[in-house]
Amino acid sequence: SIKPEVHVETKTPIYRGENVTLRCDISGGGTTEWTYEWFMDDKSDSPSHTTQTITVVYDDRVKYTCRVKRRDSQLSQTSDAVTLSLS
């Protein structure tokens, strides 16, 4: 099954309180229309965002994961958790 990856689009260094942009990528996903779901700290009951790219306030204590869903409602695996770091 397809496993998305979270990429940080904001240039480093990043400091606490600044905005950070994250993108959920699917390699080999083709041009299928995907639905995106973002989760913070493994709270998988309710997505915090539903767009491919999200902007969040930098916090190195929060874990972000994304999941994608195809139009035919086939759910992907959840991405590896990304914790933002200052380096």
ABEGO torsion letter per residue (X at the ends): XBBBBBBBABBOBBBBGBBBBBBBBBBGAEABBBBBBBBBGGBAABBABABABBBBBBBAABBBBBBBBBAAGBBBBBBBBBBBBAX
